[in-house]
């Protein structure tokens, strides 16, 4: 959701409330919930961590924005230890560029590698040509590293509109928003991040975290353990939608 740099925290804090309202209110065509996506399909698809039928299981998707970062290797260690898949919405500039080996590791270990644009520009404030560039550049970079293009994109701050939807459809991309935010850009308190997540989660939830922040990765084991104790099964976003498949131009949100 945020861009690295000196002004990152203040920018995120100022925009967070308005962005979340905009995101949850919705402003685009074709918004689809995970349960609706599943109901529209007839056959399932296995994931790297085993086949999970979210029509029966109490599923939740763990997602991370704005990486990779210096914290991502430790996060991947935690996910591997606990056998939990995640979906990573990666930034291009200063992230994919800086940590290509982590992008490769994410894919190799069964996580979903997706896009958070190239330079975190707010897509609703730029031209169509700039929107295409923001979406295409990370797709090209990811494909060079893992051998296939991502099909999922999370717009910075959740800000999207019909123009973004149309361009995503042209480029074969689906947009993914969220239902749970720990606002980890406002605190380094791992216990508070954990509490915020646990207070909001429900079935078919999509959890938004950022592995670029110091307090987030230490919170992940507690989040995983607590949700497993509540009977949740962790899946990637495509697994959450299965047997449906993400449709280009659609927006997915719980």
NUTI-950741 format. One record per residue: y, x, z of N, C-alpha, C in turn; residue in three letters; residue number from 1; chain. Coordinates in nm, 2 decimals. Layout:
REM residues N
     ny     nx     nz    cay    cax    caz     cy     cx     cz code pos unit
      Y      X      Z      Y      X      Z      Y      X      Z  ALA NUM    A
...
This chain:
REM residues 254
     ny     nx     nz    cay    cax    caz     cy     cx     cz code pos unit
  -0.12   0.08   0.00   0.00   0.00   0.00   0.12   0.09   0.00  UNK   1    A
   0.11   0.21   0.04   0.23   0.29   0.06   0.23   0.42  -0.02  UNK   2    A
   0.34   0.49  -0.03   0.35   0.61  -0.11   0.37   0.72  -0.01  UNK   3    A
   0.31   0.84  -0.03   0.33   0.95   0.05   0.47   1.01   0.03  UNK   4    A
   0.51   1.08   0.14   0.65   1.14   0.13   0.72   1.12   0.26  UNK   5    A
   0.84   1.17   0.27   0.91   1.17   0.40   0.95   1.03   0.44  UNK   6    A
   0.99   0.95   0.34   1.03   0.81   0.38   0.93   0.71   0.38  UNK   7    A
   0.80   0.75   0.38   0.69   0.66   0.36   0.68   0.55   0.47  UNK   8    A
   0.69   0.59   0.60   0.67   0.50   0.70   0.79   0.40   0.71  UNK   9    A
   0.91   0.44   0.69   1.03   0.35   0.70   1.02   0.25   0.58  UNK  10    A
   0.99   0.30   0.46   0.98   0.22   0.35   0.88   0.11   0.36  UNK  11    A
   0.76   0.15   0.41   0.65   0.05   0.43   0.69  -0.05   0.54  UNK  12    A
   0.75   0.00   0.65   0.78  -0.09   0.75   0.88  -0.20   0.71  UNK  13    A
   0.98  -0.16   0.63   1.08  -0.25   0.58   1.02  -0.36   0.49  UNK  14    A
   0.93  -0.31   0.41   0.87  -0.40   0.31   0.75  -0.48   0.35  UNK  15    A
   0.69  -0.44   0.46   0.56  -0.50   0.50   0.56  -0.65   0.51  UNK  16    A
   0.65  -0.70   0.59   0.65  -0.84   0.62   0.67  -0.93   0.50  UNK  17    A
   0.77  -0.89   0.42   0.79  -0.97   0.29   0.68  -0.95   0.20  UNK  18    A
   0.62  -0.83   0.19   0.51  -0.81   0.09   0.39  -0.89   0.13  UNK  19    A
   0.36  -0.90   0.26   0.24  -0.97   0.30   0.26  -1.12   0.27  UNK  20    A
   0.38  -1.17   0.30   0.41  -1.32   0.27   0.39  -1.34   0.12  UNK  21    A
   0.45  -1.26   0.04   0.43  -1.27  -0.10   0.29  -1.27  -0.15  UNK  22    A
   0.21  -1.17  -0.09   0.08  -1.16  -0.13  -0.01  -1.28  -0.09  UNK  23    A
   0.00  -1.32   0.03  -0.08  -1.43   0.07  -0.04  -1.57   0.01  UNK  24    A
   0.09  -1.58  -0.02   0.13  -1.70  -0.08   0.08  -1.72  -0.22  UNK  25    A
   0.07  -1.60  -0.29   0.02  -1.61  -0.43   0.12  -1.64  -0.53  UNK  26    A
   0.12  -1.58  -0.65   0.22  -1.61  -0.75   0.16  -1.60  -0.89  UNK  27    A
   0.03  -1.59  -0.90  -0.03  -1.56  -1.03  -0.13  -1.67  -1.07  UNK  28    A
  -0.17  -1.65  -1.20  -0.27  -1.74  -1.25  -0.41  -1.69  -1.21  UNK  29    A
  -0.51  -1.78  -1.21  -0.64  -1.74  -1.19  -0.68  -1.68  -1.06  UNK  30    A
  -0.61  -1.71  -0.95  -0.65  -1.65  -0.82  -0.79  -1.71  -0.79  UNK  31    A
  -0.88  -1.62  -0.74  -1.01  -1.66  -0.71  -1.06  -1.60  -0.58  UNK  32    A
  -1.13  -1.68  -0.50  -1.19  -1.63  -0.37  -1.32  -1.57  -0.40  UNK  33    A
  -1.37  -1.48  -0.31  -1.51  -1.43  -0.33  -1.62  -1.54  -0.34  UNK  34    A
  -1.61  -1.64  -0.26  -1.71  -1.75  -0.26  -1.70  -1.82  -0.39  UNK  35    A
  -1.58  -1.85  -0.45  -1.57  -1.91  -0.58  -1.63  -1.83  -0.69  UNK  36    A
  -1.61  -1.69  -0.68  -1.66  -1.60  -0.78  -1.82  -1.61  -0.78  UNK  37    A
  -1.87  -1.61  -0.66  -2.02  -1.62  -0.65  -2.07  -1.75  -0.70  UNK  38    A
  -2.00  -1.86  -0.67  -2.05  -1.99  -0.71  -2.05  -2.01  -0.87  UNK  39    A
  -1.96  -1.93  -0.93  -1.95  -1.94  -1.08  -2.06  -1.86  -1.15  UNK  40    A
  -2.14  -1.78  -1.08  -2.23  -1.70  -1.15  -2.38  -1.74  -1.12  UNK  41    A
  -2.47  -1.69  -1.20  -2.61  -1.73  -1.18  -2.70  -1.62  -1.14  UNK  42    A
  -2.67  -1.50  -1.15  -2.76  -1.39  -1.12  -2.69  -1.28  -1.04  UNK  43    A
  -2.77  -1.21  -0.95  -2.71  -1.11  -0.87  -2.71  -0.97  -0.93  UNK  44    A
  -2.65  -0.88  -0.85  -2.64  -0.74  -0.89  -2.66  -0.65  -0.77  UNK  45    A
  -2.76  -0.56  -0.78  -2.78  -0.47  -0.66  -2.67  -0.37  -0.65  UNK  46    A
  -2.65  -0.32  -0.52  -2.55  -0.22  -0.49  -2.62  -0.09  -0.45  UNK  47    A
  -2.55   0.02  -0.44  -2.61   0.15  -0.41  -2.66   0.15  -0.27  UNK  48    A
  -2.61   0.07  -0.18  -2.66   0.07  -0.04  -2.77  -0.04  -0.02  UNK  49    A
  -2.82  -0.10  -0.13  -2.92  -0.20  -0.13  -2.86  -0.33  -0.17  UNK  50    A
  -2.95  -0.42  -0.21  -2.91  -0.55  -0.25  -2.86  -0.64  -0.14  UNK  51    A
  -2.74  -0.69  -0.14  -2.69  -0.78  -0.04  -2.65  -0.91  -0.11  UNK  52    A
  -2.70  -1.03  -0.06  -2.66  -1.16  -0.12  -2.56  -1.22  -0.03  UNK  53    A
  -2.43  -1.21  -0.06  -2.33  -1.26   0.02  -2.32  -1.41   0.02  UNK  54    A
  -2.40  -1.48  -0.06  -2.41  -1.62  -0.04  -2.49  -1.66   0.09  UNK  55    A
  -2.57  -1.56   0.13  -2.65  -1.58   0.26  -2.59  -1.49   0.37  UNK  56    A
  -2.56  -1.37   0.34  -2.52  -1.28   0.45  -2.37  -1.30   0.48  UNK  57    A
  -2.34  -1.26   0.60  -2.20  -1.26   0.65  -2.13  -1.13   0.61  UNK  58    A
  -2.07  -1.13   0.49  -2.02  -1.01   0.43  -1.87  -0.98   0.46  UNK  59    A
  -1.84  -0.86   0.46  -1.70  -0.81   0.47  -1.68  -0.69   0.39  UNK  60    A
  -1.57  -0.67   0.32  -1.54  -0.55   0.24  -1.44  -0.46   0.31  UNK  61    A
  -1.47  -0.34   0.32  -1.38  -0.24   0.38  -1.32  -0.16   0.27  UNK  62    A
  -1.18  -0.16   0.26  -1.11  -0.10   0.15  -1.00  -0.01   0.20  UNK  63    A
  -0.98   0.10   0.13  -0.88   0.20   0.17  -0.79   0.23   0.05  UNK  64    A
  -0.66   0.22   0.08  -0.55   0.25  -0.02  -0.49   0.38  -0.01  UNK  65    A
  -0.44   0.43  -0.12  -0.34   0.54  -0.13  -0.40   0.68  -0.11  UNK  66    A
  -0.54   0.69  -0.11  -0.60   0.83  -0.10  -0.62   0.88  -0.24  UNK  67    A
  -0.71   0.98  -0.25  -0.76   1.06  -0.14  -0.66   1.14  -0.07  UNK  68    A
  -0.70   1.18   0.05  -0.61   1.27   0.13  -0.69   1.37   0.21  UNK  69    A
  -0.62   1.45   0.29  -0.69   1.54   0.37  -0.78   1.48   0.48  UNK  70    A
  -0.77   1.35   0.50  -0.85   1.28   0.59  -0.98   1.22   0.53  UNK  71    A
  -0.99   1.22   0.40  -1.09   1.14   0.33  -1.23   1.20   0.34  UNK  72    A
  -1.24   1.33   0.35  -1.37   1.39   0.37  -1.44   1.35   0.50  UNK  73    A
  -1.36   1.34   0.61  -1.41   1.29   0.74  -1.44   1.15   0.73  UNK  74    A
  -1.37   1.07   0.66  -1.40   0.93   0.64  -1.53   0.91   0.57  UNK  75    A
  -1.55   0.99   0.46  -1.67   0.98   0.39  -1.79   1.02   0.47  UNK  76    A
  -1.77   1.12   0.56  -1.88   1.16   0.65  -1.92   1.04   0.74  UNK  77    A
  -1.82   0.97   0.79  -1.84   0.85   0.88  -1.92   0.74   0.81  UNK  78    A
  -1.87   0.71   0.69  -1.93   0.60   0.61  -2.08   0.64   0.57  UNK  79    A
  -2.10   0.77   0.54  -2.24   0.81   0.51  -2.33   0.80   0.63  UNK  80    A
  -2.28   0.84   0.75  -2.36   0.84   0.87  -2.39   0.69   0.90  UNK  81    A
  -2.30   0.60   0.88  -2.32   0.46   0.92  -2.37   0.38   0.81  UNK  82    A
  -2.40   0.44   0.69  -2.45   0.37   0.58  -2.37   0.24   0.54  UNK  83    A
  -2.24   0.27   0.53  -2.14   0.16   0.50  -2.07   0.20   0.37  UNK  84    A
  -2.08   0.11   0.27  -2.00   0.13   0.14  -1.86   0.08   0.16  UNK  85    A
  -1.77   0.14   0.08  -1.63   0.10   0.09  -1.58   0.10  -0.06  UNK  86    A
  -1.46   0.04  -0.07  -1.39   0.04  -0.20  -1.26   0.12  -0.18  UNK  87    A
  -1.24   0.22  -0.26  -1.12   0.31  -0.25  -1.03   0.28  -0.37  UNK  88    A
  -0.91   0.24  -0.33  -0.80   0.21  -0.43  -0.71   0.34  -0.43  UNK  89    A
  -0.73   0.42  -0.53  -0.67   0.56  -0.53  -0.54   0.57  -0.61  UNK  90    A
  -0.45   0.65  -0.55  -0.33   0.69  -0.62  -0.35   0.81  -0.71  UNK  91    A
  -0.28   0.82  -0.82  -0.30   0.93  -0.91  -0.22   1.05  -0.87  UNK  92    A
  -0.09   1.03  -0.87   0.00   1.15  -0.84  -0.01   1.19  -0.70  UNK  93    A
  -0.04   1.32  -0.68  -0.05   1.39  -0.55  -0.17   1.35  -0.48  UNK  94    A
  -0.26   1.27  -0.54  -0.38   1.23  -0.47  -0.51   1.26  -0.55  UNK  95    A
  -0.53   1.18  -0.66  -0.64   1.21  -0.75  -0.62   1.35  -0.80  UNK  96    A
  -0.49   1.39  -0.84  -0.46   1.52  -0.89  -0.50   1.63  -0.79  UNK  97    A
  -0.47   1.60  -0.66  -0.49   1.71  -0.56  -0.63   1.72  -0.51  UNK  98    A
  -0.71   1.61  -0.51  -0.84   1.60  -0.44  -0.95   1.55  -0.54  UNK  99    A
  -0.96   1.61  -0.66  -1.06   1.55  -0.76  -1.20   1.55  -0.70  UNK 100    A
  -1.23   1.65  -0.62  -1.37   1.66  -0.57  -1.40   1.55  -0.48  UNK 101    A
  -1.30   1.49  -0.41  -1.33   1.38  -0.32  -1.35   1.25  -0.40  UNK 102    A
  -1.28   1.24  -0.51  -1.31   1.12  -0.60  -1.45   1.13  -0.65  UNK 103    A
  -1.50   1.25  -0.69  -1.63   1.26  -0.74  -1.73   1.23  -0.63  UNK 104    A
  -1.70   1.27  -0.50  -1.79   1.24  -0.39  -1.80   1.10  -0.36  UNK 105    A
  -1.68   1.03  -0.37  -1.68   0.88  -0.34  -1.78   0.81  -0.43  UNK 106    A
  -1.77   0.84  -0.56  -1.86   0.78  -0.66  -2.00   0.82  -0.64  UNK 107    A
  -2.03   0.95  -0.61  -2.17   1.00  -0.59  -2.23   0.93  -0.47  UNK 108    A
  -2.16   0.90  -0.37  -2.21   0.84  -0.25  -2.22   0.69  -0.25  UNK 109    A
  -2.19   0.63  -0.36  -2.21   0.48  -0.38  -2.09   0.40  -0.35  UNK 110    A
  -1.97   0.45  -0.33  -1.85   0.37  -0.31  -1.79   0.33  -0.44  UNK 111    A
  -1.71   0.22  -0.43  -1.64   0.17  -0.55  -1.51   0.25  -0.56  UNK 112    A
  -1.49   0.31  -0.68  -1.37   0.38  -0.70  -1.28   0.30  -0.79  UNK 113    A
  -1.16   0.27  -0.74  -1.07   0.17  -0.80  -0.93   0.24  -0.80  UNK 114    A
  -0.83   0.16  -0.86  -0.70   0.22  -0.88  -0.59   0.15  -0.79  UNK 115    A
  -0.50   0.23  -0.74  -0.38   0.18  -0.67  -0.25   0.22  -0.75  UNK 116    A
  -0.27   0.24  -0.88  -0.17   0.29  -0.97  -0.15   0.44  -0.96  UNK 117    A
  -0.06   0.49  -1.05  -0.04   0.63  -1.06   0.06   0.68  -0.95  UNK 118    A
   0.17   0.62  -0.94   0.28   0.67  -0.85   0.33   0.57  -0.76  UNK 119    A
   0.26   0.46  -0.74   0.29   0.36  -0.64   0.42   0.29  -0.67  UNK 120    A
   0.45   0.28  -0.80   0.57   0.20  -0.84   0.54   0.05  -0.82  UNK 121    A
   0.64  -0.02  -0.77   0.63  -0.17  -0.75   0.63  -0.23  -0.89  UNK 122    A
   0.51  -0.29  -0.93   0.49  -0.33  -1.07   0.58  -0.44  -1.11  UNK 123    A
   0.63  -0.52  -1.02   0.71  -0.64  -1.06   0.86  -0.59  -1.08  UNK 124    A
   0.89  -0.47  -1.06   1.02  -0.42  -1.08   1.04  -0.32  -1.20  UNK 125    A
   0.94  -0.30  -1.27   0.94  -0.21  -1.38   0.91  -0.27  -1.52  UNK 126    A
   0.93  -0.20  -1.62   0.91  -0.26  -1.76   0.76  -0.27  -1.79  UNK 127    A
   0.73  -0.34  -1.90   0.59  -0.35  -1.94   0.53  -0.22  -1.97  UNK 128    A
   0.61  -0.14  -2.04   0.55   0.00  -2.08   0.52   0.08  -1.95  UNK 129    A
   0.61   0.07  -1.85   0.59   0.14  -1.73   0.46   0.09  -1.65  UNK 130    A
   0.45  -0.04  -1.65   0.33  -0.10  -1.59   0.20  -0.05  -1.65  UNK 131    A
   0.20  -0.05  -1.79   0.08   0.00  -1.86   0.05   0.15  -1.82  UNK 132    A
   0.16   0.23  -1.81   0.14   0.37  -1.77   0.09   0.38  -1.63  UNK 133    A
   0.14   0.30  -1.54   0.10   0.31  -1.40  -0.05   0.27  -1.38  UNK 134    A
  -0.10   0.19  -1.47  -0.24   0.14  -1.46  -0.33   0.24  -1.55  UNK 135    A
  -0.28   0.28  -1.66  -0.37   0.36  -1.75  -0.39   0.50  -1.70  UNK 136    A
  -0.29   0.56  -1.65  -0.30   0.70  -1.61  -0.41   0.72  -1.50  UNK 137    A
  -0.42   0.65  -1.39  -0.53   0.67  -1.30  -0.66   0.63  -1.36  UNK 138    A
  -0.67   0.53  -1.44  -0.79   0.50  -1.51  -0.85   0.62  -1.59  UNK 139    A
  -0.76   0.68  -1.66  -0.80   0.80  -1.74  -0.84   0.91  -1.65  UNK 140    A
  -0.77   0.94  -1.55  -0.81   1.04  -1.45  -0.94   1.02  -1.38  UNK 141    A
  -0.96   0.89  -1.34  -1.09   0.86  -1.28  -1.20   0.87  -1.37  UNK 142    A
  -1.18   0.82  -1.49  -1.29   0.83  -1.59  -1.33   0.97  -1.62  UNK 143    A
  -1.24   1.06  -1.63  -1.27   1.21  -1.65  -1.35   1.26  -1.54  UNK 144    A
  -1.33   1.21  -1.42  -1.40   1.27  -1.30  -1.54   1.21  -1.28  UNK 145    A
  -1.55   1.07  -1.30  -1.68   1.01  -1.26  -1.75   0.95  -1.38  UNK 146    A
  -1.69   0.96  -1.50  -1.77   0.91  -1.62  -1.75   0.77  -1.66  UNK 147    A
  -1.68   0.69  -1.58  -1.65   0.56  -1.62  -1.52   0.51  -1.57  UNK 148    A
  -1.46   0.41  -1.63  -1.33   0.37  -1.59  -1.34   0.26  -1.48  UNK 149    A
  -1.24   0.26  -1.39  -1.24   0.16  -1.29  -1.21   0.02  -1.35  UNK 150    A
  -1.26  -0.08  -1.28  -1.23  -0.22  -1.33  -1.15  -0.30  -1.23  UNK 151    A
  -1.12  -0.24  -1.11  -1.04  -0.30  -1.01  -0.91  -0.23  -0.98  UNK 152    A
  -0.81  -0.30  -0.95  -0.67  -0.24  -0.93  -0.61  -0.32  -0.81  UNK 153    A
  -0.55  -0.25  -0.72  -0.47  -0.32  -0.62  -0.32  -0.28  -0.64  UNK 154    A
  -0.24  -0.38  -0.67  -0.10  -0.36  -0.69  -0.03  -0.31  -0.56  UNK 155    A
   0.06  -0.21  -0.57   0.13  -0.16  -0.45   0.20  -0.28  -0.38  UNK 156    A
   0.19  -0.28  -0.25   0.24  -0.38  -0.16   0.19  -0.52  -0.20  UNK 157    A
   0.09  -0.53  -0.28   0.04  -0.66  -0.32   0.13  -0.74  -0.41  UNK 158    A
   0.23  -0.67  -0.47   0.33  -0.74  -0.55   0.28  -0.75  -0.69  UNK 159    A
   0.27  -0.87  -0.74   0.22  -0.89  -0.88   0.28  -1.02  -0.94  UNK 160    A
   0.26  -1.04  -1.07   0.32  -1.16  -1.13   0.24  -1.18  -1.26  UNK 161    A
   0.28  -1.27  -1.34   0.21  -1.31  -1.46   0.21  -1.19  -1.56  UNK 162    A
   0.32  -1.11  -1.57   0.32  -1.00  -1.66   0.21  -0.90  -1.62  UNK 163    A
   0.20  -0.87  -1.49   0.10  -0.78  -1.44  -0.04  -0.83  -1.47  UNK 164    A
  -0.06  -0.96  -1.45  -0.19  -1.02  -1.48  -0.23  -1.00  -1.63  UNK 165    A
  -0.13  -1.03  -1.71  -0.16  -1.02  -1.86  -0.19  -0.88  -1.90  UNK 166    A
  -0.12  -0.78  -1.85  -0.15  -0.64  -1.88  -0.28  -0.60  -1.82  UNK 167    A
  -0.31  -0.64  -1.70  -0.44  -0.61  -1.65  -0.55  -0.67  -1.73  UNK 168    A
  -0.53  -0.79  -1.78  -0.64  -0.85  -1.87  -0.66  -0.77  -1.99  UNK 169    A
  -0.55  -0.72  -2.05  -0.55  -0.64  -2.17  -0.63  -0.51  -2.15  UNK 170    A
  -0.61  -0.45  -2.03  -0.67  -0.32  -1.99  -0.80  -0.33  -1.92  UNK 171    A
  -0.86  -0.46  -1.91  -0.99  -0.48  -1.85  -0.99  -0.46  -1.70  UNK 172    A
  -0.88  -0.49  -1.63  -0.87  -0.48  -1.49  -0.85  -0.61  -1.42  UNK 173    A
  -0.92  -0.62  -1.30  -0.90  -0.73  -1.21  -0.82  -0.68  -1.09  UNK 174    A
  -0.73  -0.77  -1.03  -0.65  -0.73  -0.92  -0.72  -0.78  -0.79  UNK 175    A
  -0.72  -0.70  -0.69  -0.78  -0.73  -0.56  -0.68  -0.72  -0.45  UNK 176    A
  -0.66  -0.83  -0.37  -0.57  -0.83  -0.26  -0.65  -0.82  -0.13  UNK 177    A
  -0.61  -0.88  -0.02  -0.67  -0.86   0.11  -0.65  -0.97   0.20  UNK 178    A
  -0.72  -0.98   0.31  -0.70  -1.08   0.41  -0.68  -1.03   0.55  UNK 179    A
  -0.71  -0.90   0.56  -0.69  -0.83   0.69  -0.61  -0.70   0.67  UNK 180    A
  -0.50  -0.69   0.75  -0.42  -0.57   0.75  -0.40  -0.52   0.89  UNK 181    A
  -0.43  -0.39   0.91  -0.40  -0.34   1.05  -0.26  -0.28   1.06  UNK 182    A
  -0.19  -0.29   0.95  -0.05  -0.23   0.95  -0.06  -0.09   1.00  UNK 183    A
  -0.15  -0.01   0.96  -0.17   0.13   1.01  -0.07   0.22   0.97  UNK 184    A
   0.02   0.18   0.88   0.14   0.26   0.84   0.25   0.25   0.95  UNK 185    A
   0.23   0.17   1.05   0.33   0.15   1.16   0.28   0.22   1.29  UNK 186    A
   0.16   0.27   1.30   0.11   0.33   1.42   0.00   0.43   1.40  UNK 187    A
   0.00   0.53   1.49  -0.11   0.62   1.50  -0.21   0.59   1.61  UNK 188    A
  -0.20   0.47   1.67  -0.28   0.43   1.78  -0.41   0.37   1.72  UNK 189    A
  -0.52   0.45   1.73  -0.65   0.41   1.67  -0.70   0.28   1.74  UNK 190    A
  -0.68   0.27   1.87  -0.73   0.15   1.94  -0.66   0.03   1.89  UNK 191    A
  -0.53   0.04   1.87  -0.45  -0.07   1.82  -0.49  -0.11   1.68  UNK 192    A
  -0.52  -0.01   1.60  -0.56  -0.04   1.46  -0.70  -0.12   1.46  UNK 193    A
  -0.79  -0.07   1.55  -0.92  -0.14   1.56  -0.90  -0.28   1.61  UNK 194    A
  -0.81  -0.30   1.71  -0.79  -0.44   1.76  -0.73  -0.53   1.65  UNK 195    A
  -0.64  -0.48   1.58  -0.58  -0.56   1.48  -0.68  -0.61   1.37  UNK 196    A
  -0.77  -0.52   1.33  -0.87  -0.55   1.24  -0.96  -0.66   1.30  UNK 197    A
  -1.01  -0.63   1.41  -1.11  -0.72   1.47  -1.05  -0.86   1.50  UNK 198    A
  -0.92  -0.87   1.53  -0.86  -1.00   1.56  -0.85  -1.08   1.43  UNK 199    A
  -0.86  -1.02   1.32  -0.83  -1.10   1.19  -0.95  -1.13   1.11  UNK 200    A
  -1.06  -1.05   1.13  -1.17  -1.06   1.03  -1.25  -1.19   1.04  UNK 201    A
  -1.28  -1.24   0.92  -1.37  -1.35   0.91  -1.46  -1.33   0.79  UNK 202    A
  -1.56  -1.41   0.77  -1.65  -1.40   0.66  -1.58  -1.39   0.52  UNK 203    A
  -1.63  -1.30   0.44  -1.57  -1.27   0.31  -1.44  -1.21   0.31  UNK 204    A
  -1.41  -1.15   0.43  -1.28  -1.08   0.44  -1.27  -0.95   0.37  UNK 205    A
  -1.15  -0.92   0.33  -1.13  -0.79   0.26  -1.03  -0.71   0.35  UNK 206    A
  -1.07  -0.60   0.41  -1.00  -0.53   0.51  -0.92  -0.42   0.44  UNK 207    A
  -0.79  -0.42   0.46  -0.70  -0.31   0.41  -0.67  -0.21   0.51  UNK 208    A
  -0.70  -0.08   0.48  -0.67   0.03   0.56  -0.62   0.14   0.47  UNK 209    A
  -0.56   0.25   0.53  -0.51   0.36   0.45  -0.57   0.49   0.52  UNK 210    A
  -0.65   0.57   0.45  -0.70   0.69   0.50  -0.60   0.80   0.50  UNK 211    A
  -0.48   0.78   0.46  -0.37   0.88   0.46  -0.31   0.90   0.60  UNK 212    A
  -0.33   0.80   0.68  -0.26   0.80   0.81  -0.35   0.86   0.92  UNK 213    A
  -0.29   0.93   1.02  -0.36   1.00   1.12  -0.45   0.92   1.21  UNK 214    A
  -0.40   0.80   1.24  -0.47   0.71   1.33  -0.58   0.63   1.27  UNK 215    A
  -0.59   0.62   1.14  -0.68   0.53   1.08  -0.83   0.57   1.08  UNK 216    A
  -0.86   0.69   1.03  -1.00   0.73   1.02  -1.06   0.73   1.16  UNK 217    A
  -1.00   0.78   1.27  -1.06   0.77   1.40  -1.10   0.62   1.44  UNK 218    A
  -1.03   0.52   1.38  -1.05   0.38   1.42  -1.17   0.33   1.35  UNK 219    A
  -1.22   0.39   1.24  -1.32   0.33   1.15  -1.45   0.31   1.22  UNK 220    A
  -1.50   0.41   1.30  -1.63   0.39   1.36  -1.64   0.27   1.46  UNK 221    A
  -1.53   0.25   1.53  -1.52   0.14   1.62  -1.52   0.00   1.55  UNK 222    A
  -1.44   0.00   1.43  -1.44  -0.12   1.35  -1.58  -0.15   1.30  UNK 223    A
  -1.65  -0.05   1.25  -1.78  -0.07   1.19  -1.88  -0.12   1.29  UNK 224    A
  -1.88  -0.05   1.41  -1.98  -0.09   1.51  -1.95  -0.23   1.56  UNK 225    A
  -1.83  -0.26   1.59  -1.80  -0.39   1.64  -1.83  -0.51   1.54  UNK 226    A
  -1.80  -0.48   1.42  -1.83  -0.59   1.32  -1.98  -0.60   1.29  UNK 227    A
  -2.05  -0.49   1.29  -2.20  -0.50   1.28  -2.26  -0.58   1.40  UNK 228    A
  -2.20  -0.55   1.52  -2.25  -0.63   1.64  -2.22  -0.78   1.62  UNK 229    A
  -2.12  -0.81   1.55  -2.09  -0.96   1.52  -2.17  -1.01   1.41  UNK 230    A
  -2.26  -0.93   1.35  -2.34  -0.98   1.24  -2.29  -0.96   1.10  UNK 231    A
  -2.18  -0.89   1.09  -2.13  -0.86   0.95  -2.21  -0.76   0.88  UNK 232    A
  -2.21  -0.77   0.74  -2.27  -0.68   0.65  -2.16  -0.62   0.57  UNK 233    A
  -2.15  -0.49   0.56  -2.04  -0.43   0.48  -2.09  -0.41   0.33  UNK 234    A
  -2.00  -0.45   0.24  -2.02  -0.44   0.10  -1.90  -0.39   0.03  UNK 235    A
  -1.92  -0.35  -0.10  -1.80  -0.32  -0.18  -1.74  -0.45  -0.23  UNK 236    A
  -1.62  -0.44  -0.29  -1.56  -0.56  -0.34  -1.65  -0.62  -0.45  UNK 237    A
  -1.71  -0.55  -0.55  -1.80  -0.61  -0.65  -1.92  -0.67  -0.58  UNK 238    A
  -1.97  -0.61  -0.48  -2.09  -0.67  -0.41  -2.05  -0.80  -0.34  UNK 239    A
  -1.92  -0.81  -0.29  -1.87  -0.93  -0.23  -1.87  -1.05  -0.33  UNK 240    A
  -1.84  -1.02  -0.45  -1.83  -1.12  -0.56  -1.96  -1.16  -0.62  UNK 241    A
  -2.06  -1.07  -0.61  -2.19  -1.09  -0.68  -2.26  -1.22  -0.62  UNK 242    A
  -2.33  -1.29  -0.71  -2.36  -1.25  -0.85  -2.25  -1.27  -0.95  UNK 243    A
  -2.13  -1.31  -0.91  -2.02  -1.31  -1.00  -1.98  -1.16  -1.03  UNK 244    A
  -1.90  -1.15  -1.13  -1.84  -1.02  -1.17  -1.69  -1.03  -1.18  UNK 245    A
  -1.62  -0.93  -1.14  -1.47  -0.93  -1.16  -1.43  -0.96  -1.30  UNK 246    A
  -1.34  -1.05  -1.32  -1.29  -1.09  -1.45  -1.16  -1.03  -1.48  UNK 247    A
  -1.14  -0.96  -1.58  -1.00  -0.90  -1.61  -0.90  -1.01  -1.61  UNK 248    A
  -0.78  -0.98  -1.55  -0.67  -1.07  -1.55  -0.67  -1.16  -1.43  UNK 249    A
  -0.78  -1.17  -1.36  -0.78  -1.25  -1.24  -0.74  -1.18  -1.11  UNK 250    A
  -0.70  -1.25  -1.01  -0.66  -1.19  -0.88  -0.76  -1.24  -0.78  UNK 251    A
  -0.82  -1.15  -0.71  -0.92  -1.19  -0.61  -0.87  -1.17  -0.47  UNK 252    A
  -0.88  -1.27  -0.39  -0.83  -1.27  -0.25  -0.91  -1.37  -0.17  UNK 253    A
  -0.94  -1.33  -0.05  -1.02  -1.43   0.04  -0.94  -1.55   0.06  UNK 254    A
